[in-house]
Amino acid sequence: MKILTNCKEVSELLSQAQDRPLGLGEKFGLNLHLMMCNGCRNFGKQLDFIRAAMKRYLERGVSGR
């Protein structure tokens, strides 16, 4: 199990987590890093916000009606 200490690795994993389930080791390393890194926590929240906004947009339809 690798502990993620590099913000670049963490941002890549946060992005991947939007599309696939993470393994136990990945989740552990990610959560450990997120406890210490405010920047990566903010990036994760931004990804969640963008994904939710796009989902709402697509549910309404492209025309917005």
ZIQUIPE-V230613 format. One line per field, one symbol per residue. ss: DSSP state (A for helix, B for strand, O for the rest). A space follows every 10 residues. Layout:
ss: ???
//
This chain:
ss: OOOOOOAAAA AAAAAAAOOO OOOAAAAAAA AAAAAAOAAA AAAAAAAAAA AAAAAAAAAA OOOOO
//
